[in-house]
Amino acid sequence: MRSPIAIILFTSTLTAAEPCRVNVVDKDNRWPVPLVELQTTGSQRFVSDNAGVIAIDAPDLMNRESWFSVIGHGYDVKADGFGYRGVKLTPVPGKTLTVEVTRTNIAKRIGRLTGGGLFAEAQKCGLEKDWIDGPINGCDSVQMATFGNKRFWLWGDTTLAGYPLGIFDASAATTPLQPWTKLEPPLKPKYDYFTTDKGKPRGVAKMPGSGPTWIFGMATVKDGDTDRLVGTYMKVRNHLEVYEYGQCVWSEPKAEFEKSKVLWTKTKAGEKEPVLPQGHPVPWMDAAGKDWLLFGNPLPTIQCPATLAGWQDPKQWTTLKPQVELLDPDGKKVVPHSGSIAWHPWRKKWVTVFMEKFGKPSAFGELWYAESDSPFGPWGAAVKVLTHANYTFYNPRVHAELATKDSPALVFEGTYTAEFAKDPPPTARYNYNQILYRLDLDDPRLKQAIK
């Protein structure tokens, strides 16, 4: 005679239905496309994962033809006669369907870099069984530097699964120098996070004072023959009010940043913040062969010697005045808000990817590309490469370290978040996380940026 538990398990096996697998692919190159949402007329939302997979398991949708609106932030389907953009699908348990989308962005979406459930939909369908997610749910604004024989990654405020309050003094991780096996989907990022003795991710920048600690301008500088990892920290209170800036240096024995020097403290309301080494620094060698670091967000505002002593001494810094605005190919003004620059060996040009200030359709979700013969400009025509429908994508970081002289590929990432948009529904799993994109600099649409 069967036990009650056995009967329950047997009954569950009979009644559980396999999900219907939907593969979302780029019509042009057949790559899987992450972050494409299918939404029913009943407001059920399904979002493709890093494998471009959606698992539809809603009983009310099975074996019934249903309309799914397609929302893809630069990936789309043709509108019908009423202007609706979507597809009709009949989900069947265990069946595989395909949705082809057309890429309207110049940039190609490679996948999500951080957070949980990178392959959650694929795993529901029995795929990617060996994939194990990292220990965080979301994180803000990446910094990355080459330190030793690894890439050192650092993020701002970080959300965890166990409680609404997460890490507010910078989470960090390392990867090999080549962090991804290829620059195309499916993206499988694996970080070695700095954790507590119990294996939980921890903060690495516990600077004194109330409120979160944010670090920008992270760079590797020379201290004699030794490499040192440094950064500019800021202490934040209320809503985005910075009340202190300072310098910090990475301690290898403690595996954390230590406060080095306070550079500025706010003494009264409305006091203007100084120009400091922030943003994403890039190395630059002058005509005399001296190494410098250029700090900017996106265009350089400070030049300082690429040494620990030079970085620590504001008297050795040179303040720069970058272009306040660029022009698009039609002569329209484009005002940069945040981003980074880099030297690209294939283009043999300085390039920038930046977020536009008060862009359209998304106020802080429109990204542009431009290039120059010099890191100091002038910068040529700006071409829009990425757009968002009422969503934010800020603080983009170009990863020129992964560019090669024999390839036109350029990759960049940024923070995808509902913050600063007009109350959009947060995208499950993707919200408040880093997403990687690829630009192929031989794309004919970028010729307008060539000087």
C-alpha positions in Angstrom: 0.0 0.0 0.0 1.3 3.4 -1.0 2.0 6.0 1.7 0.1 9.3 1.7 3.4 11.1 0.8 3.9 8.9 -2.2 0.4 9.5 -3.4 0.9 13.3 -3.2 4.2 13.1 -5.1 2.6 10.8 -7.8 -0.4 13.1 -8.2 1.9 16.2 -8.5 3.8 14.5 -11.2 0.7 13.8 -13.1 -0.8 17.3 -12.8 2.4 19.4 -13.3 2.8 20.5 -16.9 6.0 21.3 -18.7 6.3 24.9 -19.6 6.2 26.1 -23.2 9.6 27.3 -24.3 9.8 30.5 -26.3 13.1 31.4 -28.0 13.5 35.1 -28.7 16.0 35.6 -31.5 17.5 38.5 -33.5 16.1 38.2 -37.0 19.4 39.4 -38.5 22.0 37.2 -36.8 19.8 34.6 -35.0 21.4 35.5 -31.7 19.3 35.0 -28.6 18.0 38.3 -27.3 17.7 38.9 -23.5 15.4 41.5 -22.0 12.5 41.1 -24.4 9.1 41.2 -22.7 6.0 39.4 -23.9 2.9 40.8 -22.2 -0.6 39.4 -22.5 -3.9 41.3 -22.8 -4.4 40.2 -19.1 -1.1 42.0 -18.1 0.9 38.8 -17.5 4.5 39.6 -18.2 7.2 37.2 -19.3 10.9 38.4 -19.9 13.6 36.5 -21.8 16.7 35.6 -19.9 20.4 35.6 -21.0 19.7 32.6 -23.2 16.9 34.5 -24.9 14.4 32.0 -23.4 11.0 32.6 -21.9 9.2 29.7 -20.1 5.4 30.1 -20.3 3.8 28.0 -17.6 0.5 29.8 -16.9 -2.3 27.3 -17.0 -4.8 29.8 -18.5 -2.5 30.4 -21.5 -1.9 26.7 -22.4 -3.4 25.4 -25.7 -5.0 28.8 -26.3 -4.1 31.3 -29.0 -3.1 34.5 -27.2 -1.8 37.9 -28.1 1.6 38.9 -26.6 2.7 42.5 -26.9 6.5 42.7 -27.6 8.5 45.3 -25.6 12.2 45.1 -26.3 14.0 48.5 -25.8 15.4 48.6 -29.3 14.2 45.2 -30.4 10.8 45.2 -32.1 8.2 43.5 -34.4 6.2 45.0 -37.2 3.1 46.9 -36.2 -0.3 45.6 -37.3 -3.0 47.6 -38.9 -4.1 49.1 -35.6 -0.5 49.9 -34.5 -0.1 47.1 -32.1 3.3 45.5 -32.0 3.1 41.9 -30.9 2.7 38.2 -31.8 0.0 35.5 -31.6 1.2 32.4 -29.9 -0.4 29.1 -28.8 1.6 27.9 -25.9 1.7 24.1 -25.6 3.4 22.2 -22.7 6.8 20.9 -23.8 6.6 22.7 -27.2 9.2 25.2 -28.4 8.1 28.4 -30.2 10.3 31.1 -31.8 9.7 34.9 -31.8 11.9 36.8 -34.2 12.6 40.4 -33.4 14.2 43.2 -35.5 17.0 45.2 -33.9 16.5 48.9 -34.2 19.4 49.8 -32.0 22.9 50.0 -33.4 24.2 48.4 -30.2 23.6 44.7 -29.8 22.4 43.4 -26.4 24.7 40.7 -25.2 23.1 40.0 -21.8 22.8 40.8 -18.1 26.1 40.8 -16.1 24.8 40.8 -12.5 21.8 39.7 -10.4 19.9 36.5 -9.9 18.1 34.3 -12.4 20.4 35.0 -15.4 19.2 31.7 -16.9 16.0 31.2 -14.8 13.7 30.8 -17.8 16.0 28.4 -19.6 16.4 26.3 -16.4 12.6 26.0 -16.1 12.8 24.3 -19.6 15.6 21.9 -18.5 18.5 23.9 -20.1 21.6 25.4 -18.5 21.3 22.9 -15.6 24.9 23.5 -14.5 24.5 27.3 -14.2 24.7 28.7 -10.6 23.8 32.4 -10.0 26.0 34.7 -8.0 24.9 35.9 -4.5 23.5 39.3 -5.3 20.1 40.5 -6.7 21.1 43.9 -8.0 23.8 46.5 -8.0 24.5 50.1 -9.1 27.2 51.7 -11.3 30.2 49.6 -12.1 33.9 50.5 -11.7 36.6 48.3 -13.2 40.4 48.2 -13.2 43.1 45.8 -14.0 44.9 44.9 -10.8 47.6 42.3 -10.7 46.6 39.5 -13.1 42.9 40.0 -12.7 40.1 42.4 -13.4 38.8 44.1 -10.3 35.1 45.0 -10.3 33.3 47.3 -7.9 29.7 48.4 -7.6 27.7 50.8 -5.6 24.6 50.0 -3.5 23.8 46.3 -3.8 20.6 44.4 -3.1 20.5 41.0 -1.6 17.8 38.3 -1.4 17.6 38.1 2.4 16.4 41.6 3.3 15.4 44.9 1.7 18.5 46.6 3.0 21.6 45.3 1.3 25.2 46.5 1.0 25.8 50.3 1.0 29.5 50.5 1.2 30.5 49.0 -2.2 30.5 45.3 -3.2 33.4 43.9 -5.2 34.6 40.9 -7.1 37.4 39.7 -9.4 37.5 37.9 -12.7 40.2 36.6 -15.0 41.6 39.1 -17.4 39.3 37.7 -20.1 36.1 37.6 -18.1 33.9 36.3 -21.0 34.6 33.5 -23.4 33.0 35.4 -26.3 31.4 38.8 -27.0 28.0 37.4 -28.0 25.1 35.8 -26.2 24.5 33.8 -24.2 26.6 35.8 -21.7 27.8 33.7 -18.7 29.6 36.1 -16.3 31.2 34.5 -13.3 32.5 36.8 -10.5 34.6 35.8 -7.5 32.9 38.1 -4.9 34.5 39.4 -1.7 32.5 37.7 1.1 32.3 37.3 4.8 33.6 34.2 6.7 30.1 32.8 6.2 30.3 33.2 2.4 27.9 36.2 2.1 28.9 39.2 -0.1 30.2 42.1 2.0 31.1 45.8 1.6 34.7 46.7 0.9 34.6 50.4 1.6 33.4 51.1 5.2 34.3 54.8 5.4 33.5 56.6 8.6 30.3 58.7 8.6 26.6 58.2 8.2 25.0 57.1 4.9 26.3 55.0 1.9 29.8 55.1 0.6 30.2 55.3 -3.2 33.5 55.0 -5.0 34.3 56.4 -8.4 37.5 57.0 -10.3 39.0 53.6 -9.4 42.4 53.1 -11.0 45.7 51.3 -10.7 48.7 53.6 -10.1 52.4 52.9 -9.6 54.0 53.2 -6.2 57.6 52.6 -7.2 57.5 49.1 -8.7 54.3 48.2 -7.0 50.7 48.6 -8.3 48.2 50.2 -6.0 44.5 50.2 -6.4 43.0 53.6 -5.6 39.6 55.5 -5.7 37.7 58.6 -4.8 35.1 57.9 -2.2 32.0 60.0 -1.4 29.7 59.9 1.6 26.0 60.4 0.8 23.0 61.4 3.0 19.4 62.2 2.4 18.6 61.8 -1.3 21.8 61.9 -3.3 23.4 64.7 -1.2 27.2 64.2 -1.2 28.7 65.7 2.0 32.3 64.4 1.8 34.8 63.5 -0.8 38.1 61.7 -0.1 40.7 59.3 -1.3 41.0 55.7 -0.5 43.6 52.9 -1.2 43.0 49.2 -1.4 44.6 47.2 1.5 45.6 43.7 0.3 45.9 42.3 3.8 42.4 43.5 4.8 40.9 43.1 1.3 39.1 46.5 1.6 39.6 50.1 0.8 41.1 52.3 3.5 40.5 56.0 3.9 43.6 58.0 2.8 42.6 61.6 2.9 39.6 63.9 3.0 39.5 66.2 0.0 36.3 68.2 0.7 33.6 68.4 3.3 30.3 70.3 2.7 29.9 73.1 5.2 26.7 74.8 4.1 23.6 74.2 2.0 24.1 74.8 -1.7 27.8 74.6 -1.6 29.3 73.6 -5.0 31.2 70.4 -5.2 34.8 70.6 -6.4 36.2 69.0 -9.6 37.8 65.8 -8.4 39.2 62.5 -9.9 35.8 60.8 -10.6 34.2 58.9 -13.4 36.1 56.3 -15.3 39.9 57.0 -15.6 41.8 56.1 -18.7 45.6 55.9 -19.2 47.3 58.4 -21.6 50.9 58.9 -22.5 52.0 62.4 -23.6 54.5 63.2 -26.4 57.4 63.1 -23.9 56.5 59.5 -22.8 55.1 60.4 -19.4 52.1 58.3 -18.2 49.0 60.1 -17.0 45.5 59.3 -15.9 42.5 61.2 -17.4 39.4 61.3 -15.2 36.1 62.2 -16.6 32.4 61.4 -16.8 32.4 61.1 -19.7 34.9 63.5 -21.1 38.2 64.3 -19.2 38.0 66.9 -16.4 41.3 66.1 -14.6 44.7 65.0 -15.7 47.1 63.6 -13.1 50.3 61.6 -13.1 49.7 57.9 -13.1 51.6 57.4 -9.8 50.4 57.1 -6.2 52.3 60.3 -5.3 50.8 62.2 -8.2 47.3 61.0 -7.6 47.6 61.9 -3.9 48.8 65.5 -4.5 46.1 67.8 -6.0 48.9 70.3 -6.8 50.0 67.9 -9.6 46.6 67.7 -11.2 45.6 69.8 -14.2 41.9 70.8 -14.5 40.5 70.4 -18.0 37.5 71.9 -19.7 35.7 69.3 -21.8 33.1 70.0 -24.5 29.8 70.9 -22.9 27.8 69.5 -25.8 28.2 67.5 -29.0 26.3 67.7 -32.2 24.4 64.9 -33.9 24.7 64.4 -37.7 21.9 66.9 -38.3 23.5 69.6 -36.1 21.3 69.1 -33.1 22.9 69.6 -29.7 23.4 66.5 -27.5 24.5 67.2 -23.9 26.5 64.4 -22.2 25.5 63.4 -18.6 27.7 60.3 -17.8 29.9 57.8 -19.6 33.5 57.0 -20.5 36.1 57.3 -23.1 38.8 54.9 -24.4 41.3 54.3 -27.1 40.1 51.7 -29.7 43.0 49.9 -31.4 40.9 48.9 -34.5 39.5 52.3 -35.1 42.8 54.0 -34.1 40.6 56.6 -32.5 39.5 57.8 -29.1 35.9 56.8 -28.6 33.2 57.6 -26.2 29.9 56.1 -25.2 27.8 58.4 -23.1 24.3 58.9 -21.7 22.4 62.0 -22.9 21.1 64.5 -20.3 17.3 64.8 -20.7 17.1 62.7 -23.8 14.0 61.4 -25.6 12.1 59.1 -25.4 13.8 58.3 -22.1 15.2 61.2 -20.0 18.2 59.2 -18.8 18.2 56.1 -21.1 19.5 57.4 -24.5 23.1 56.5 -25.3 25.4 57.9 -28.0 28.7 57.2 -29.6 31.4 59.7 -30.8 35.1 59.6 -31.6 38.1 61.9 -31.7 41.8 61.9 -32.6 42.6 63.1 -29.1 41.2 62.3 -25.7 40.8 66.1 -25.2 38.6 66.5 -28.3 37.2 68.0 -30.4 34.7 65.2 -30.7 32.9 64.5 -33.9 29.3 63.9 -34.6 27.4 61.9 -32.0 25.3 59.0 -33.2 22.6 57.4 -31.0 23.3 53.7 -30.5 20.9 52.7 -27.8 17.4 53.8 -26.7 15.0 52.9 -23.9 11.2 53.3 -23.6 10.7 55.1 -20.3 13.6 53.3 -18.5 17.0 54.5 -17.3 20.4 53.3 -18.4 23.1 55.4 -16.7 26.8 55.5 -16.0 27.9 53.5 -19.1 31.4 52.1 -18.9 33.4 51.3 -22.1 35.4 48.1 -21.7 38.3 48.9 -24.1 40.5 46.5 -22.3 38.6 43.8 -24.2 39.0 45.4 -27.6 41.6 44.0 -30.0 43.4 45.6 -32.9 42.0 43.1 -35.4 38.3 43.4 -34.4 35.8 46.3 -34.7 33.9 45.1 -31.6 33.6 47.5 -28.7 31.6 46.5 -25.6 30.1 48.7 -22.8 27.8 48.2 -19.9 25.5 50.4 -17.8 22.9 50.3 -15.0 19.4 49.4 -16.1 16.9 50.8 -13.6 13.4 52.2 -13.2 14.9 55.1 -11.2 14.5 58.6 -12.7 11.9 57.3 -15.2 8.2 58.0 -15.2 7.0 55.2 -12.9 7.6 52.3 -15.2 6.9 48.8 -13.8 10.3 47.4 -12.8 11.5 44.6 -15.0 11.8 41.5 -12.9 15.3 40.3 -12.2 16.8 42.9 -14.7 15.9 46.0 -12.7 18.9 47.7 -11.0 21.5 45.6 -12.7 24.3 45.8 -15.2 23.7 44.9 -18.9 26.4 44.5 -21.5 26.1 45.7 -25.1 28.3 45.4 -28.2 29.0 48.0 -30.9 30.6 46.9 -34.2 32.5 50.0 -35.2 32.3 48.9 -38.9 28.5 49.4 -38.8 27.7 51.7 -41.7 25.4 53.7 -39.4 28.4 54.8 -37.4 30.1 56.4 -40.4 28.3 59.6 -39.5 30.6 59.8 -36.4 33.8 59.6 -38.4 35.5 63.0 -38.5 
